[in-house]
């Protein structure tokens, strides 16, 4: 079949190649990691394989797409406005900066820029956990204007992750207060644990608070804070070794529930 076009994409750690008709309709896609070509119509099998030939790596399985799981069907049924899965790290800050940019001649840097840098650094580190069976959501809005920076769901459980910009600064922790550099101490750990409690209520599952320092930073901590993990952004990948709490089906079920905006409206 003439005129087939192959479009490579990369999303959530998955490399795919979509085969499109001249009018833009999708008729197949190749999942390189799974080694599978998914056909939407058997009549185009040979033409699709010829178009994909330059991109195939090793033997592949060819056939119709696998039947979606119940969790996948729920995700597919979400209205785009209610689906939080596409949110980028720092999504709320990106929208805010776009609507209300800082004056061009501001004497001091816009603090939102530092917050955005922290959320993007931590978010990128968390996204690298996906191949190990973890699911990540970013910038989850809560009633009252609060926001969960990152929600991590995987074999090791649920983690509510808060990003803190601390590049080349000393961070002193005296639970519940956090002091960054010369700034005044703030009860950030109390706020983080409150957000974590709201996440546990929304998902009816135990959630662990994590303070992620975007740095690296110098950390001054006499004793670990109560029921809270404190890590550098570069050490977040160590969470991939945690396991034994959630099964894959539980991970997908919680992720499907958490990505629905309505799940957070009453917490």
Secondary structure, DSSP 4 states (H G I P E B T S, - for coil): -TT-EEEEEEETTEEEEEEE-TTS-EEEEEETTTTEEEES-GGGHHHHHHHHGGG--S--EEEEPPPPPHHHHHHHHS-GGGB-TTPPTTHHHHHHHHHSPPPTT-SS--HHHHHHHHHHHHHHHHHTTGGGT-EEEEEEE-GGG-EEEEEEEETTEEEEEEEEE-TT-EEEEETTEEEETTSPPB-HHHHHHHHHHHHHHHHTS-EEEEEEEES--EEEESSPPTTEEEEEGGGGGGGGG--SS--HHHHHHHHHHHTBGGGGTT-
